[in-house]
Amino acid sequence: MNKSKNLTMADIAHLAGVSEATVSRALKNSELINKETRARIQSIAREHNYKVNTAARNFRTQKTHTLAVVLLVDKEWGHEVSDAFLMVLLGSIADEAAHHGYDLLLSTNPHDIDDLADYYIDSKRADGLIIIGQGRNDPRLDRLAASGTPFIVWGAEMPEHEYMTVGSDNRTGGYEATSLLIRNGRKRIAFMGDARHPEMEHRLDGYCDALRAAGIPFDADLVIPTDFSRSDGYMKTDHIILDPTFKCDAIFAVSDNIVLGVVKRLSEARVAVPDDIAIVGFDDNPLAVFATPGITTVRQDIRLGGKLLVRNLLDIIGGKAVEHTAMPIELVVRQSCGNA
């Protein structure tokens, strides 16, 4: 058979001695086809300059084979798309989507889009949505759920909302972080974070659980509203070091980004970490291990989270039932927490 750019999938199947379905899967690099068969089919396709006609395929299936990742993040809340956390999560999503033969559409400024279903799904921009940035109970997510739009959210499960989520066990993470500080002899533990965000609210719940279990009364004055940024962590530390009435011997912060800002400001004020104030963060930011001192933190399996977001969304698109996923957390102990 002559090499031709008009070669069809049926021709490839004939040359390889397999079905068209096997060819289709092999060209998507599906692991449903054994490695040797995949390599043989892909070699034949390359030899004959075969290219998948994506326009024809999409017209035939009425699918875009694209997933939209919608970042509902806001600089006002201290979010930056360049944050290490987001970069790792997006990389994992991209890898898993490619593994299943899907492209990604990344949308970083959808705040002026009121009808997300119309913009992304009805217009055939994407087959489903991955929402990152659960935020402060965005009503558009409830409208998406009511419309039957295939989507999934990175965040915390909230029984009052109908959409599915993938996230971490934030309450347990908050409990373990605070309990570690208590075991290390700390009694006045400040909480730094914005509990208006569902994930952070759950981390505050875990903090309160740990205080209660240790017989330590909750003190609302020790809760310092802080956004996700290093700069706000830095600035809000002034409340700790400059207010003579504020006394704490430890901090649980909902983000390592916050901790990085706190540690810098405490160092400038010659407040020793962990001797004067012990600290535990959350996320296991790649910079946490390089800070001085190294930051004790609650690790989320962000790479697994990205994979589960894609897999669960594809199940939803395929009409399968999925459940909320709260991944286990891991406490990573370094120097900042004191006597571990």
VOMI-38738 format. One line per 5 residues: number of its first residue (from 1); their letters; for each residue x, y, z of N, C-alpha, C. Coordinates in steps of 0.02 Angstrom, whole numbers, plus 50000, padded with zeros to 5 digits. Layout:
NUM	A	X:Y:Z:X:Y:Z:X:Y:Z | ...
# end
This chain:
1	MNKSK	50043:49940:50000:50000:50000:50000:50044:50062:50000 | 50029:50110:49956:50070:50171:49951:50058:50216:50012 | 50112:50252:50029:50106:50301:50082:50061:50357:50057 | 50013:50378:50098:49967:50429:50076:49938:50465:50136 | 49929:50529:50129:49899:50567:50183:49824:50553:50187
6	NLTMA	49796:50516:50138:49726:50498:50138:49714:50429:50168 | 49765:50398:50197:49758:50334:50228:49705:50338:50283 | 49662:50288:50287:49608:50288:50337:49626:50243:50396 | 49586:50248:50449:49596:50205:50506:49584:50132:50487 | 49537:50120:50441:49525:50052:50417:49586:50024:50382
11	DIAHL	49622:50067:50345:49684:50044:50312:49737:50025:50363 | 49743:50066:50416:49792:50050:50468:49774:49983:50502 | 49709:49974:50514:49686:49911:50545:49703:49851:50501 | 49694:49859:50435:49708:49805:50388:49783:49788:50389 | 49824:49840:50388:49897:49829:50388:49921:49797:50453
16	AGVSE	49889:49815:50508:49910:49789:50573:49876:49723:50591 | 49823:49705:50554:49787:49644:50569:49747:49647:50633 | 49720:49706:50647:49680:49716:50707:49616:49753:50688 | 49572:49765:50737:49510:49801:50725:49522:49876:50725 | 49474:49914:50697:49480:49987:50698:49478:50013:50770
21	ATVSR	49439:49980:50813:49436:50002:50883:49504:49997:50916 | 49541:49943:50900:49608:49934:50928:49655:49988:50902 | 49649:50005:50838:49690:50058:50810:49675:50124:50845 | 49610:50139:50854:49591:50201:50886:49621:50207:50956 | 49616:50152:50994:49643:50153:51063:49719:50159:51062
26	ALKNS	49751:50123:51016:49824:50123:51013:49850:50193:50996 | 49816:50228:50951:49838:50295:50932:49827:50345:50988 | 49783:50329:51035:49773:50370:51095:49820:50349:51152 | 49862:50298:51136:49910:50271:51185:49875:50240:51245 | 49816:50211:51233:49778:50180:51287:49813:50118:51313
31	ELINK	49816:50110:51379:49846:50051:51409:49801:49990:51404 | 49741:49999:51376:49698:49941:51363:49728:49897:51308 | 49772:49927:51268:49807:49890:51214:49878:49876:51238 | 49900:49813:51230:49967:49796:51256:50021:49837:51222 | 50077:49844:51255:50130:49890:51234:50156:49873:51165
36	ETRAR	50165:49808:51150:50193:49788:51085:50145:49805:51028 | 50080:49793:51038:50031:49808:50986:50026:49883:50975 | 50027:49921:51029:50025:49994:51023:50084:50019:50982 | 50143:49994:50998:50204:50016:50963:50200:49999:50889 | 50174:49939:50873:50170:49918:50802:50121:49961:50764
41	IQSIA	50063:49975:50793:50013:50016:50760:50037:50088:50751 | 50069:50115:50803:50095:50183:50799:50151:50188:50747 | 50191:50135:50741:50244:50135:50691:50216:50135:50621 | 50164:50095:50610:50131:50094:50544:50102:50162:50527 | 50070:50194:50576:50040:50259:50565:50093:50311:50546
46	REHNY	50150:50309:50582:50204:50356:50566:50232:50343:50496 | 50242:50280:50480:50270:50261:50415:50228:50286:50358 | 50162:50286:50367:50116:50307:50314:50090:50378:50324 | 50123:50416:50368:50104:50486:50379:50031:50494:50397 | 50005:50446:50436:49934:50449:50454:49923:50500:50509
51	KVNTA	49873:50542:50500:49854:50591:50549:49780:50582:50566 | 49763:50585:50631:49693:50580:50650:49657:50643:50628 | 49601:50634:50595:49560:50690:50573:49516:50710:50632 | 49542:50754:50674:49505:50771:50736:49439:50806:50722 | 49437:50846:50670:49374:50881:50654:49320:50830:50636
56	ARNFR	49338:50781:50595:49290:50730:50575:49269:50688:50635 | 49319:50670:50677:49303:50631:50735:49256:50668:50782 | 49270:50732:50794:49228:50771:50839:49158:50780:50811 | 49153:50790:50745:49087:50797:50714:49047:50732:50721 | 49081:50676:50712:49048:50611:50715:49025:50595:50786
61	TQKTH	49066:50611:50835:49050:50593:50904:49014:50649:50942 | 49011:50708:50912:48983:50767:50945:49020:50782:51010 | 49085:50765:51012:49127:50779:51069:49186:50822:51048 | 49210:50864:51094:49268:50906:51079:49333:50872:51098 | 49328:50821:51140:49388:50788:51169:49433:50840:51202
66	TLAVV	49401:50888:51234:49435:50941:51271:49402:50948:51340 | 49443:50956:51391:49419:50971:51458:49440:51042:51475 | 49394:51081:51502:49409:51150:51522:49428:51150:51596 | 49485:51180:51611:49506:51190:51680:49492:51264:51695 | 49445:51276:51740:49422:51344:51754:49449:51364:51823
71	LLVDK	49494:51413:51822:49525:51436:51884:49486:51495:51913 | 49446:51480:51964:49409:51533:51998:49452:51560:52054 | 49510:51585:52036:49557:51613:52085:49556:51688:52078 | 49576:51720:52132:49571:51793:52134:49631:51820:52173 | 49667:51868:52143:49724:51899:52177:49703:51932:52242
76	EWGHE	49640:51953:52246:49615:51985:52307:49619:51936:52366 | 49615:51870:52351:49618:51819:52404:49688:51793:52413 | 49737:51821:52377:49806:51798:52383:49822:51741:52337 | 49778:51726:52289:49791:51673:52241:49835:51698:52185 | 49881:51658:52163:49921:51672:52103:49924:51608:52062
81	VSDAF	49912:51614:51996:49914:51555:51953:49984:51524:51954 | 50035:51565:51968:50104:51540:51969:50122:51505:52033 | 50076:51501:52082:50091:51466:52145:50113:51394:52131 | 50161:51370:52170:50187:51302:52161:50131:51251:52167 | 50085:51261:52213:50029:51215:52222:49989:51207:52158
86	LMVLL	49970:51264:52128:49931:51262:52067:49970:51233:52008 | 50033:51248:52004:50074:51222:51950:50078:51146:51951 | 50087:51118:52011:50090:51045:52017:50022:51014:52000 | 49968:51044:52025:49901:51018:52012:49884:51021:51938 | 49899:51078:51906:49885:51084:51834:49926:51036:51793
91	GSIAD	49989:51026:51812:50032:50979:51776:50004:50908:51779 | 49980:50888:51838:49952:50822:51846:49888:50814:51805 | 49846:50866:51805:49784:50864:51765:49801:50857:51691 | 49850:50896:51667:49869:50894:51597:49895:50825:51577 | 49937:50795:51619:49964:50729:51604:49909:50677:51601
96	EAAHH	49863:50679:51649:49810:50628:51650:49761:50638:51592 | 49746:50700:51575:49702:50713:51519:49733:50687:51454 | 49796:50700:51444:49831:50675:51384:49831:50599:51382 | 49838:50568:51440:49837:50495:51443:49771:50466:51418 | 49717:50504:51427:49651:50482:51405:49632:50511:51337
101	GYDLL	49679:50544:51304:49666:50571:51237:49628:50636:51236 | 49634:50675:51289:49598:50739:51293:49647:50798:51294 | 49627:50853:51262:49663:50916:51267:49635:50956:51326 | 49672:51008:51346:49649:51052:51399:49638:51123:51373 | 49585:51154:51397:49573:51225:51388:49579:51257:51456
106	LSTNP	49628:51300:51465:49640:51332:51530:49610:51402:51529 | 49566:51415:51576:49533:51480:51581:49550:51510:51648 | 49583:51568:51647:49608:51598:51709:49571:51660:51730 | 49522:51683:51691:49486:51744:51711:49412:51740:51692 | 49376:51691:51722:49306:51682:51702:49256:51719:51745
111	HDIDD	49278:51770:51783:49234:51801:51832:49177:51840:51799 | 49187:51860:51737:49134:51897:51703:49088:51850:51663 | 49098:51785:51669:49056:51736:51635:49004:51711:51685 | 48941:51730:51674:48889:51711:51722:48864:51640:51711 | 48858:51620:51648:48832:51553:51632:48890:51510:51607
116	LADYY	48922:51474:51652:48980:51433:51633:48961:51376:51587 | 48902:51347:51596:48880:51292:51553:48872:51316:51482 | 48841:51374:51472:48831:51400:51405:48898:51416:51372 | 48943:51446:51411:49006:51469:51382:49051:51411:51362 | 49055:51360:51404:49103:51306:51390:49072:51245:51357
121	IDSKR	49012:51224:51378:48984:51161:51355:48939:51171:51294 | 48889:51215:51301:48842:51226:51246:48876:51253:51183 | 48929:51291:51192:48966:51319:51135:49016:51270:51106 | 49019:51209:51134:49065:51157:51111:49139:51175:51120 | 49153:51214:51172:49223:51226:51188:49253:51166:51226
126	ADGLI	49211:51131:51264:49236:51076:51305:49180:51027:51319 | 49200:50966:51339:49152:50914:51357:49136:50914:51431 | 49179:50944:51472:49168:50946:51544:49215:50997:51576 | 49201:51014:51638:49238:51066:51673:49270:51040:51737 | 49332:51061:51748:49366:51052:51812:49372:51121:51843
131	IIGQG	49339:51130:51900:49339:51195:51933:49390:51195:51989 | 49436:51242:51987:49486:51250:52041:49476:51319:52071 | 49463:51320:52136:49448:51383:52169:49376:51385:52192 | 49360:51341:52239:49291:51335:52265:49267:51402:52292 | 49313:51439:52319:49298:51507:52340:49245:51512:52394
136	RNDPR	49212:51567:52395:49164:51582:52448:49093:51567:52423 | 49082:51502:52411:49015:51479:52391:48990:51514:52328 | 49027:51508:52274:49009:51538:52210:48943:51508:52186 | 48890:51549:52178:48824:51523:52158:48824:51491:52089 | 48874:51507:52047:48876:51478:51980:48886:51402:51983
141	LDRLA	48919:51377:52036:48929:51306:52042:48863:51270:52055 | 48820:51301:52095:48754:51271:52107:48712:51271:52044 | 48719:51324:52004:48681:51326:51941:48707:51273:51892 | 48773:51262:51892:48800:51209:51850:48772:51141:51871 | 48769:51128:51936:48744:51065:51961:48670:51056:51942
146	ASGTP	48631:51109:51948:48560:51105:51932:48548:51093:51858 | 48595:51116:51816:48586:51108:51743:48608:51040:51718 | 48640:51000:51761:48664:50934:51739:48729:50937:51700 | 48764:50994:51703:48828:51001:51668:48880:50955:51698 | 48918:50918:51656:48972:50876:51684:49030:50919:51709
151	FIVWG	49040:50919:51775:49096:50957:51803:49114:50927:51871 | 49173:50944:51894:49197:50923:51959:49239:50979:51989 | 49242:50981:52055:49273:51037:52089:49331:51013:52133 | 49387:51048:52131:49440:51036:52180:49420:51076:52242 | 49409:51040:52298:49389:51075:52357:49361:51029:52410
156	AEMPE	49318:51057:52452:49291:51021:52510:49219:51002:52497 | 49200:50942:52521:49131:50921:52517:49088:50964:52563 | 49032:50988:52535:48984:51026:52575:48915:50995:52563 | 48885:50965:52613:48822:50928:52604:48766:50970:52573 | 48768:51036:52583:48714:51078:52558:48720:51091:52482
161	HEYMT	48775:51068:52451:48784:51079:52380:48785:51011:52343 | 48761:51011:52281:48749:50949:52245:48808:50926:52203 | 48859:50966:52194:48914:50947:52150:48965:50903:52185 | 49004:50866:52145:49054:50820:52171:49122:50855:52177 | 49162:50833:52225:49226:50864:52238:49281:50811:52243
166	VGSDN	49342:50834:52230:49403:50797:52247:49445:50845:52289 | 49470:50821:52344:49511:50864:52386:49546:50822:52439 | 49569:50854:52491:49603:50819:52545:49560:50818:52608 | 49579:50777:52655:49544:50774:52719:49567:50834:52761 | 49538:50891:52747:49562:50954:52776:49551:50956:52852
171	RTGGY	49496:50929:52875:49481:50930:52947:49533:50889:52985 | 49547:50829:52960:49599:50789:52992:49667:50823:52989 | 49681:50856:52933:49744:50892:52927:49750:50946:52979 | 49697:50985:52989:49698:51037:53040:49705:51008:53110 | 49673:50952:53122:49678:50919:53187:49749:50895:53200
176	EATSL	49779:50861:53151:49846:50833:53161:49898:50889:53171 | 49892:50943:53132:49939:50998:53139:49935:51029:53208 | 49874:51043:53231:49866:51074:53297:49885:51027:53353 | 49867:50964:53346:49884:50914:53398:49960:50908:53407 | 49997:50912:53351:50069:50908:53356:50096:50966:53397
181	LIRNG	50071:51025:53385:50093:51083:53423:50076:51076:53497 | 50017:51048:53511:49997:51037:53581:50043:50986:53614 | 50059:50932:53578:50104:50881:53606:50173:50910:53620 | 50191:50961:53583:50256:50994:53593:50253:51048:53647 | 50198:51049:53685:50193:51092:53743:50164:51161:53730
186	RKRIA	50137:51173:53672:50110:51240:53656:50036:51245:53678 | 50018:51301:53707:49951:51310:53734:49913:51367:53701 | 49949:51417:53677:49917:51476:53645:49933:51473:53571 | 49890:51439:53534:49903:51424:53463:49859:51469:53420 | 49891:51512:53381:49854:51555:53335:49836:51516:53272
191	FMGDA	49780:51535:53241:49758:51507:53177:49761:51563:53125 | 49797:51551:53070:49802:51601:53017:49772:51573:52952 | 49719:51605:52927:49686:51582:52866:49620:51617:52857 | 49589:51607:52799:49524:51637:52784:49472:51582:52785 | 49436:51577:52840:49387:51522:52849:49324:51532:52808
196	RHPEM	49320:51586:52769:49262:51593:52724:49268:51546:52664 | 49327:51519:52653:49337:51468:52601:49323:51400:52631 | 49283:51357:52598:49263:51293:52628:49321:51250:52652 | 49375:51243:52611:49431:51202:52633:49462:51230:52697 | 49468:51296:52701:49500:51327:52759:49454:51323:52820
201	EHRLD	49389:51325:52808:49341:51316:52863:49349:51247:52894 | 49359:51196:52852:49369:51129:52877:49435:51123:52916 | 49486:51159:52894:49550:51158:52931:49542:51193:52999 | 49501:51245:53001:49485:51278:53065:49446:51231:53110 | 49400:51193:53081:49362:51143:53120:49410:51093:53152
206	GYCDA	49460:51070:53114:49509:51023:53141:49550:51054:53197 | 49568:51116:53188:49603:51154:53241:49562:51155:53305 | 49498:51170:53298:49453:51172:53357:49446:51103:53388 | 49442:51051:53346:49437:50983:53372:49497:50966:53416 | 49557:50985:53393:49617:50969:53430:49620:51007:53497
211	LRAAG	49600:51070:53496:49597:51108:53559:49549:51076:53608 | 49491:51057:53582:49440:51026:53625:49465:50961:53654 | 49497:50920:53613:49522:50856:53637:49575:50864:53691 | 49612:50920:53689:49664:50933:53739:49639:50974:53798 | 49574:50991:53798:49547:51031:53853:49569:51103:53852
216	IPFDA	49587:51128:53793:49609:51198:53787:49550:51239:53760 | 49527:51290:53795:49470:51330:53771:49486:51365:53705 | 49437:51368:53661:49445:51406:53598:49444:51480:53614 | 49490:51517:53584:49494:51589:53594:49490:51622:53525 | 49434:51655:53511:49424:51686:53446:49476:51739:53431
221	DLVIP	49507:51769:53482:49557:51820:53472:49621:51791:53440 | 49629:51725:53443:49687:51693:53414:49678:51676:53340 | 49619:51689:53313:49606:51677:53241:49622:51741:53203 | 49670:51737:53158:49693:51795:53120:49675:51785:53046 | 49622:51819:53021:49603:51810:52951:49661:51830:52905
226	TDFSR	49680:51783:52862:49739:51792:52820:49725:51760:52752 | 49742:51796:52698:49733:51765:52632:49790:51716:52619 | 49795:51690:52557:49840:51634:52543:49911:51656:52527 | 49926:51720:52529:49989:51745:52502:50043:51752:52556 | 50106:51751:52533:50162:51764:52578:50159:51835:52605
231	SDGYM	50139:51882:52561:50138:51952:52582:50088:51964:52638 | 50030:51931:52635:49981:51942:52688:50004:51906:52752 | 50036:51847:52745:50065:51814:52803:50116:51859:52837 | 50156:51892:52797:50207:51938:52822:50174:51996:52859 | 50124:52028:52828:50093:52087:52858:50053:52070:52920
236	KTDHI	50016:52014:52918:49974:51996:52975:50016:51975:53036 | 50080:51959:53026:50123:51942:53082:50134:52002:53127 | 50127:52062:53100:50133:52122:53142:50082:52120:53199 | 50025:52090:53187:49974:52085:53239:50000:52044:53298 | 50044:51996:53283:50072:51953:53334:50129:51986:53372
241	ILDPT	50172:52020:53335:50234:52045:53366:50229:52117:53391 | 50180:52155:53367:50176:52226:53386:50121:52241:53436 | 50072:52195:53441:50017:52205:53489:50038:52175:53557 | 50050:52216:53607:50074:52191:53672:50023:52146:53707 | 49960:52151:53688:49908:52110:53721:49900:52042:53687
246	FKCDA	49931:52033:53629:49924:51970:53592:49980:51922:53613 | 49962:51866:53640:50012:51818:53662:49998:51750:53630 | 50047:51724:53594:50042:51656:53568:50111:51623:53569 | 50110:51557:53574:50174:51520:53573:50178:51473:53513 | 50126:51475:53470:50126:51433:53410:50076:51460:53360
251	IFAVS	50086:51439:53297:50041:51459:53242:50026:51398:53200 | 49962:51387:53184:49943:51342:53130:49917:51385:53073 | 49951:51382:53016:49932:51421:52957:49906:51374:52904 | 49853:51395:52867:49820:51351:52819:49858:51342:52754 | 49914:51377:52747:49954:51373:52686:50027:51385:52702
256	DNIVL	50071:51346:52669:50143:51358:52678:50163:51426:52652 | 50126:51452:52603:50140:51520:52579:50135:51570:52636 | 50083:51563:52676:50075:51607:52734:50134:51600:52781 | 50154:51537:52793:50210:51524:52839:50274:51557:52815 | 50287:51555:52751:50348:51586:52725:50351:51660:52740
261	GVVKR	50293:51693:52734:50290:51764:52752:50298:51775:52826 | 50266:51732:52866:50271:51737:52939:50343:51730:52963 | 50377:51678:52938:50445:51664:52960:50492:51722:52944 | 50482:51752:52885:50525:51810:52867:50514:51868:52915 | 50451:51882:52931:50436:51939:52975:50460:51925:53046
266	LSEAR	50450:51864:53070:50474:51847:53137:50550:51852:53141 | 50584:51831:53089:50657:51836:53088:50680:51908:53092 | 50645:51952:53055:50663:52024:53058:50653:52052:53128 | 50601:52026:53162:50586:52050:53230:50626:52013:53283 | 50670:51968:53261:50711:51928:53306:50670:51886:53355
271	VAVPD	50615:51860:53328:50575:51811:53364:50595:51743:53338 | 50619:51699:53381:50649:51636:53360:50595:51583:53346 | 50602:51550:53288:50560:51493:53270:50604:51431:53271 | 50587:51380:53311:50524:51371:53348:50528:51389:53422 | 50585:51414:53446:50592:51422:53519:50540:51469:53548
276	DIAIV	50529:51526:53516:50479:51574:53541:50409:51557:53514 | 50406:51545:53449:50342:51528:53417:50353:51468:53371 | 50318:51413:53383:50321:51355:53340:50268:51362:53285 | 50281:51333:53227:50236:51343:53170:50226:51277:53132 | 50164:51267:53110:50147:51212:53063:50106:51242:53006
281	GFDDN	50122:51223:52944:50086:51247:52886:50044:51192:52854 | 50028:51203:52790:49985:51156:52753:50005:51159:52679 | 50007:51102:52646:50019:51093:52574:50084:51057:52558 | 50136:51067:52597:50204:51045:52581:50228:51077:52516 | 50226:51142:52516:50253:51183:52462:50326:51162:52450
286	PLAVF	50348:51157:52386:50418:51138:52373:50470:51181:52410 | 50451:51243:52427:50498:51287:52463:50501:51272:52537 | 50454:51231:52563:50450:51220:52635:50513:51188:52663 | 50542:51142:52625:50600:51106:52649:50663:51150:52647 | 50662:51203:52606:50721:51247:52600:50717:51309:52645
291	ATPGI	50660:51318:52679:50655:51375:52725:50700:51364:52785 | 50713:51418:52821:50754:51414:52882:50713:51442:52940 | 50691:51400:52987:50700:51327:52987:50653:51293:52937 | 50665:51228:52925:50620:51191:52881:50550:51190:52910 | 50500:51196:52865:50431:51204:52887:50397:51136:52897
296	TTVRQ	50373:51124:52957:50329:51067:52970:50262:51082:52937 | 50233:51033:52902:50175:51047:52862:50131:50985:52853 | 50071:50996:52828:50025:50943:52811:50028:50934:52735 | 50050:50875:52714:50059:50863:52642:49994:50838:52611 | 49975:50871:52556:49921:50846:52513:49952:50809:52454
301	DIRLG	49921:50755:52432:49946:50720:52372:49917:50754:52311 | 49949:50809:52291:49921:50851:52238:49921:50815:52171 | 49973:50776:52159:49977:50740:52094:49920:50689:52088 | 49907:50653:52142:49850:50607:52140:49785:50645:52132 | 49781:50703:52164:49720:50744:52157:49706:50763:52085
306	GKLLV	49758:50782:52048:49748:50799:51977:49723:50741:51937 | 49752:50682:51950:49729:50621:51915:49656:50605:51930 | 49638:50610:51994:49569:50594:52013:49519:50644:51985 | 49538:50707:51980:49493:50756:51950:49476:50736:51878 | 49527:50716:51839:49514:50697:51770:49475:50632:51767
311	RNLLD	49496:50582:51804:49462:50516:51801:49388:50522:51822 | 49376:50558:51876:49307:50565:51899:49265:50605:51851 | 49294:50658:51821:49257:50697:51772:49239:50654:51711 | 49286:50614:51687:49271:50571:51630:49217:50520:51647 | 49216:50497:51709:49161:50453:51730:49095:50490:51729
316	IIGGK	49094:50552:51752:49033:50591:51751:49010:50602:51679 | 49057:50620:51635:49040:50629:51564:49010:50565:51535 | 49037:50508:51557:49013:50443:51533:48950:50418:51566 | 48921:50459:51610:48858:50440:51642:48866:50396:51703 | 48926:50389:51729:48937:50348:51788:48930:50389:51853
321	AVEHT	48910:50356:51906:48905:50389:51971:48974:50393:52003 | 48989:50451:52032:49052:50459:52069:49036:50484:52139 | 49083:50476:52184:49076:50498:52253:49125:50554:52267 | 49111:50591:52320:49161:50639:52344:49225:50602:52364 | 49282:50633:52349:49346:50602:52367:49384:50649:52413
326	AMPIE	49398:50624:52474:49440:50661:52521:49503:50620:52532 | 49557:50641:52501:49620:50602:52503:49652:50608:52572 | 49685:50554:52595:49721:50557:52659:49776:50609:52656 | 49791:50637:52714:49846:50686:52721:49904:50653:52757 | 49962:50685:52755:50021:50660:52789:50055:50718:52825
331	LVVRQ	50069:50709:52889:50105:50760:52927:50179:50752:52914 | 50211:50805:52889:50283:50805:52875:50318:50849:52926 | 50357:50816:52970:50386:50851:53027:50456:50876:53010 | 50465:50943:53017:50531:50973:53009:50544:51017:53071 | 50588:51064:53067:50611:51099:53126:50562:51150:53155
336	SCGNA	50517:51178:53114:50478:51236:53136:50429:51221:53192 | 50413:51157:53204:50360:51142:53253:50387:51135:53325 | 50454:51137:53334:50481:51129:53401:50504:51058:53413 | 50495:51036:53475:50518:50969:53493:50472:50916:53466 | 50489:50886:53410:50445:50837:53377:50454:50769:53409
# end
